[in-house]
Structure formats: structure tokens, C-alpha cells
């Protein structure tokens, strides 16, 4: 509910601080839930559906938002990658496919 996504080290016997990175979303609106994150195939980006009807994509190395993709008319419940193509499904009953130019935001 705080519009953040945390990446954790889950390996056994890891250091005392298991938190690797915190990704912050753009806080606006009352629906700040982030739902079902998904790493890109090369692990350079992480995408997540949002309760504010958008998809947020972060650059994993910098922690900056690379894309905030609007368009759905309902909560985005699922995202998945296939190469540079990102698919998102929402409670509005629609699936959006989009090819992202990830080399320009690395």
C-alpha cells in the first residue's frame, strides 16, 4: 500500500540485511497497490501492475522508473515479459501488448 516494491536476498546464510533494493512508484491517486511483479528476461528491468490502472517498469540497476504505462480501465492484475514485449492484463477484461525500447532507458 506504500507504492514500493522491494527486492530481497533469499539465499541461506545471507548477510543480516536481506533488502537488496527498494523501487519507489509515482505516488498519486488513492489506489497505490502494486500487484504481481515480473522481472525482464535479462533481469535488467522489473514491471508491476498497479491499482491505479497502469503498469510501472523500473530499471533494476538504477531504481528509476523507466516507463509508467497507462491505458487500462481497471486494476492491472498481471504482467509478463517476452523479450522486449510486455503483456498486461487487467480487471477491465483487456490484455495489452507493447514493445518497449529498453536500450534507450538503460
C-alpha positions as CSV (number, residue, x, y, z in Angstrom):
1,X,0.0,0.0,0.0
2,X,3.0,2.4,0.2
3,X,3.7,2.2,-3.6
4,X,7.1,0.5,-3.2
5,X,8.5,-2.8,-4.5
6,X,11.3,-4.5,-2.5
7,X,13.8,-6.9,-3.8
8,X,15.2,-9.4,-1.2
9,X,18.1,-11.7,-0.9
10,X,16.6,-15.1,0.0
11,X,19.8,-17.2,-0.1
12,X,20.5,-19.1,3.1
13,X,23.2,-17.6,5.4
14,X,23.0,-14.2,3.7
15,X,24.2,-11.1,5.4
16,X,22.0,-9.5,8.1
17,X,20.4,-7.1,5.7
18,X,18.4,-9.1,3.2
19,X,16.9,-6.0,1.5
20,X,18.7,-5.5,-1.9
21,X,16.7,-2.6,-3.4
22,X,13.6,-0.7,-2.9
23,X,11.8,0.6,-6.0
24,X,9.5,3.6,-5.5
25,X,6.4,4.3,-7.6
26,X,4.9,7.6,-8.6
27,X,2.6,8.4,-5.6
28,X,-0.7,9.7,-6.9
29,X,-4.3,8.8,-6.5
30,X,-5.8,6.7,-3.8
31,X,-5.0,3.3,-5.3
32,X,-1.3,2.8,-4.8
33,X,-1.3,-1.0,-4.7
34,X,1.4,-2.8,-6.7
35,X,0.4,-6.3,-7.9
36,X,2.5,-9.3,-9.1
37,X,5.9,-8.0,-10.2
38,X,7.8,-9.7,-13.0
39,X,11.5,-9.5,-14.0
40,X,12.5,-9.0,-17.6
41,X,14.3,-12.0,-19.2
42,X,17.7,-10.3,-18.8
43,X,16.8,-9.2,-15.2
44,X,17.6,-5.5,-16.1
45,X,14.0,-4.3,-15.5
46,X,11.1,-5.1,-13.3
47,X,7.5,-4.5,-14.2
48,X,4.5,-4.5,-11.9
49,X,0.7,-4.0,-12.3
50,X,-0.8,-1.2,-10.3
51,X,-4.2,-0.5,-8.7
52,X,-4.2,2.9,-10.4
53,X,-4.7,1.2,-13.8
54,X,-1.2,1.5,-15.1
55,X,2.0,-0.6,-15.4
56,X,5.2,0.6,-13.8
57,X,8.6,-0.5,-15.2
58,X,11.8,0.2,-13.3
59,X,15.4,0.0,-14.3
60,X,16.8,-2.6,-11.8
61,X,20.3,-1.2,-11.6
62,X,19.4,2.5,-11.1
63,X,16.0,2.1,-9.3
64,X,14.5,4.8,-11.6
65,X,11.1,4.5,-13.3
66,X,11.8,3.7,-17.0
67,X,8.1,3.6,-18.0
68,X,4.7,4.3,-16.5
69,X,2.2,2.8,-18.9
70,X,-1.4,3.9,-18.7
71,X,-4.4,2.7,-20.7
72,X,-6.3,0.1,-18.7
73,X,-9.7,0.9,-17.3
74,X,-9.3,-1.4,-14.3
75,X,-6.7,-2.7,-11.8
76,X,-3.7,-4.3,-13.6
77,X,-3.6,-7.8,-12.1
78,X,-0.8,-9.4,-14.2
79,X,2.3,-8.5,-16.2
80,X,4.7,-10.8,-18.1
81,X,7.6,-10.3,-20.4
82,X,8.6,-12.0,-23.7
83,X,11.8,-10.4,-24.8
84,X,11.1,-6.7,-25.2
85,X,7.4,-7.2,-25.3
86,X,5.4,-6.6,-22.2
87,X,1.9,-8.0,-21.7
88,X,-0.5,-6.7,-19.1
89,X,-3.9,-8.0,-18.1
90,X,-6.5,-6.1,-16.0
91,X,-9.8,-6.4,-14.3
92,X,-11.3,-4.5,-17.2
93,X,-11.0,-7.7,-19.3
94,X,-8.4,-6.5,-21.7
95,X,-4.8,-7.6,-22.4
96,X,-2.4,-5.1,-23.7
97,X,0.8,-6.0,-25.6
98,X,3.6,-3.4,-26.1
99,X,7.1,-3.5,-27.3
100,X,9.4,-1.4,-25.2
101,X,12.7,0.2,-26.4
102,X,14.7,-0.9,-23.3
103,X,18.0,0.2,-24.8
104,X,17.0,3.8,-24.6
105,X,16.3,3.7,-20.9
106,X,19.3,1.6,-19.8
